Amino acid sequence: MSALICGSMAYDTIMVFPDSFKNHILPEKIHILNVAFLVPEMRREFGGCAGNVAYNLQLLGENGKIMATVGDDFGSYQQWLEGHNIASDHVKHIENTFTAQAYITTDQDDNQITAFHPGAMNHSHLNKVSDASGITIGMVSPDGRDGMIEHAQQFANANIPFIFDPGQGLPMFGKQELDQFIDQASWIAVNDYEAEMLQDKTGKSLHTLQNEVRAIVVTRGGEGSRIYHDGRITEIPVVKTDILKDPTGCGDAYRAGLLYGLINELDWETTGRIASLMGAIKISCAGTQNHQFTKAEFCARYQEAFGSALE
């Protein structure tokens, strides 16, 4: 199977605040919020949902095609993709724009405050799913609003099953649009906060929504994840790690595991466990695309974590 990953490509400027936000925000003054956080640690990373998912899928031995829009400053990212054998044939350059930029501040409790400039991402609708040949599975992840709507429709028109991963783009859509995404998608992937928002906006419970798609995957941070499918729930345990370095990009690593399982037609328990392990590997490394492993190393860690072999 060949995957097309529609979503953002971005530069992530990641800053670490060596304290807790809650110690510096006065709840009774939230309406006149004016705070500054000293961040002695800062780095710039390659990111964006589509880039992160494709990078992680490549580590697992599968090639995902990226469909995204980028700006004039994309040169160094382009070189990075080429150096890691990640195809960029469907990454479109939009002149006189910046590549999307995320400015992320993380505190010691793994809470995050993010400012995001979409830049070229606002032109994602200029890409068409039909521009990519041989696609058998897709993903619609956070991207320009019009692009997400149109790419979902294009996948549906082409009878290509896809994962709807609204992420931080979820607030852009109302009930009618979300109902349409759900009707078109084969699978939904959200975190626990997004799951609550999705239920609130659609007026439907997860159990009701699960009847409208093949599966709904809900990640729950340190509590693992749940996969709602076939009228039941499969609980996926979190993989313990001694190092909790950077949560940025963990969700994308997890979703690459989902894609891998779907591409290889694995059962949901195995797929969820692969995804969980991908998130654990990512969280132990700073940045979204700096972790590395061989397939043999991954299989060994899977055996260690779950007590069974990954075939």
Residue pairs with C-beta under 8 A, 6 or more apart in sequence:
1 136
1 137
1 262
1 263
2 63
2 65
2 134
2 135
2 136
2 137
3 57
3 62
3 63
3 64
3 65
3 135
3 136
3 137
3 138
3 139
3 259
3 263
4 64
4 65
4 67
4 90
4 129
4 132
4 135
4 137
4 138
4 139
4 160
5 49
5 50
5 53
5 54
5 57
5 64
5 65
5 66
5 67
5 138
5 139
5 141
5 259
6 50
6 67
6 68
6 124
6 127
6 129
6 138
6 139
6 140
6 141
6 143
6 147
6 148
6 151
7 48
7 49
7 50
7 53
7 66
7 67
7 68
7 139
7 140
7 141
7 142
7 143
7 165
8 48
8 49
8 50
8 51
8 68
8 100
8 118
8 121
8 124
8 141
8 142
8 143
9 48
9 50
9 51
9 66
9 68
9 69
9 70
9 74
9 77
9 91
9 99
9 100
9 121
10 47
10 48
10 51
10 99
10 100
10 101
10 102
10 116
10 121
11 44
11 45
11 46
11 47
11 73
11 77
11 99
11 100
11 101
11 102
12 44
12 45
12 46
12 47
12 48
12 102
12 104
12 248
12 287
12 288
13 42
13 43
13 44
13 45
13 101
13 102
13 103
13 104
14 42
14 43
14 44
14 45
14 104
14 106
14 246
14 248
14 286
14 287
15 37
15 39
15 41
15 42
15 103
15 104
15 105
15 106
16 39
16 40
16 41
16 42
16 105
16 106
16 107
17 37
17 38
17 39
17 105
17 106
17 107
17 108
18 40
18 41
18 108
19 37
19 107
19 108
20 107
20 108
20 109
20 111
21 37
21 107
21 109
21 111
21 113
22 109
22 111
24 35
24 37
25 33
25 35
37 105
37 107
39 105
43 286
43 287
45 248
45 287
45 288
45 289
45 290
46 77
46 80
46 287
46 288
46 289
47 102
47 248
47 249
47 288
47 289
48 68
48 100
48 102
49 141
49 142
49 143
49 165
49 167
49 252
50 66
50 67
50 68
50 139
50 141
50 143
51 66
51 68
51 77
51 81
51 86
51 288
51 289
52 249
52 252
52 253
52 256
52 288
52 289
53 64
53 139
53 141
53 252
53 255
53 256
53 259
54 64
54 65
54 66
54 86
54 256
55 84
55 86
55 256
55 288
55 289
56 252
56 253
56 256
56 257
56 278
56 282
57 63
57 64
57 256
57 259
57 260
58 64
58 84
58 85
58 86
59 256
59 291
59 292
59 293
59 298
60 256
60 257
60 260
60 274
60 278
60 295
60 298
61 295
62 259
62 260
62 263
62 264
63 85
63 86
63 87
64 86
64 256
64 259
65 87
65 89
65 90
65 132
65 135
66 81
66 86
66 87
66 88
66 90
66 91
67 90
67 91
67 127
67 129
67 131
67 132
67 151
68 90
68 91
68 92
68 121
68 124
68 127
68 143
69 91
69 92
69 93
69 94
69 120
69 121
69 122
69 123
69 124
69 126
69 127
69 144
69 147
70 77
70 91
70 92
70 93
70 94
70 99
70 100
70 120
71 93
71 94
71 97
71 98
71 99
71 100
71 119
71 120
72 93
72 95
72 96
72 97
72 98
73 98
73 99
74 91
74 93
74 99
77 99
78 88
78 91
80 289
81 87
81 88
81 91
82 88
89 132
90 127
90 131
90 132
92 123
92 126
92 127
93 120
94 120
94 123
94 126
97 119
97 120
97 123
98 117
98 119
98 120
99 119
99 120
100 116
100 117
100 118
100 119
100 120
100 121
101 116
101 117
101 119
102 114
102 115
102 116
102 117
103 114
103 115
103 116
104 112
104 113
104 114
104 248
105 112
105 113
105 114
106 112
106 246
106 247
106 248
110 244
110 247
112 247
112 248
114 168
116 168
118 144
121 143
121 144
121 147
122 144
123 144
123 147
124 143
124 144
124 146
124 147
124 148
124 151
125 144
125 146
125 147
125 149
125 150
126 147
127 147
127 151
128 150
128 154
129 135
129 138
129 151
129 154
129 155
129 158
129 160
130 154
130 158
135 158
135 160
136 160
137 160
137 161
137 162
137 259
137 262
137 263
138 151
138 155
138 160
138 161
138 162
138 163
139 162
139 163
139 165
139 255
139 259
140 148
140 151
140 152
140 155
140 162
140 163
140 164
140 165
140 181
140 185
141 163
141 165
141 166
141 167
141 252
141 255
142 148
142 165
142 166
142 167
142 168
142 169
143 151
143 169
145 169
145 172
145 173
148 166
148 169
148 172
148 181
149 177
149 180
152 162
152 164
152 180
152 181
152 184
152 185
153 184
155 161
155 162
155 184
156 184
161 186
161 187
161 214
162 184
162 185
162 186
162 187
163 185
163 186
163 187
163 188
163 189
163 255
163 258
163 259
163 262
164 181
164 182
164 184
164 185
164 187
164 188
164 189
165 188
165 189
165 190
165 255
166 173
166 178
166 181
166 190
166 194
166 198
167 190
167 194
167 251
170 190
170 194
170 197
170 198
170 201
171 197
173 181
173 201
174 201
175 201
175 202
175 203
178 198
178 201
178 202
179 202
182 188
182 202
182 209
182 212
182 213
183 212
185 213
186 213
186 214
187 213
187 214
187 215
187 216
187 217
187 258
187 262
188 198
188 209
188 213
188 215
188 216
188 217
189 216
189 217
189 219
189 254
189 255
189 258
190 198
190 216
190 217
190 218
190 219
191 218
191 219
191 220
191 221
191 251
192 218
192 219
192 220
192 221
195 206
195 216
195 218
198 209
199 205
199 206
199 209
202 209
206 216
206 218
206 228
207 228
209 216
209 228
210 216
210 228
210 229
210 231
214 229
215 227
215 228
215 229
215 230
215 268
216 227
216 228
216 229
217 225
217 226
217 227
217 228
217 258
217 272
217 275
218 225
218 226
218 227
218 228
219 225
219 251
219 254
219 279
220 226
221 238
222 238
223 238
224 235
224 236
224 237
224 238
224 276
225 236
225 238
225 254
225 272
225 275
225 276
226 233
226 234
226 235
226 236
227 233
227 234
227 236
227 268
227 271
227 272
229 268
234 268
234 269
234 272
236 269
236 272
236 273
236 275
236 276
237 273
237 276
237 306
238 276
238 279
238 280
239 276
239 277
239 279
239 280
239 305
240 280
240 305
241 280
241 281
241 283
241 284
242 284
243 283
243 284
244 283
244 284
245 283
245 284
245 285
245 286
246 282
246 283
246 285
246 286
246 287
247 283
248 287
248 288
249 282
249 287
249 288
249 289
250 279
250 282
250 283
251 279
252 282
252 288
253 275
253 278
253 279
253 281
253 282
253 291
254 275
254 276
254 278
254 279
255 275
256 275
256 278
257 271
257 272
257 274
257 275
257 276
257 277
257 278
257 279
258 271
258 272
258 275
260 266
260 271
260 274
261 268
261 270
261 271
261 272
261 274
261 275
262 271
266 274
270 310
273 302
273 305
273 306
274 302
274 310
277 298
277 301
277 302
277 305
280 305
281 291
281 293
281 298
281 301
282 288
282 291
284 291
285 291
293 301
298 310
299 309
299 310
302 308
302 309
302 310
303 309
303 310
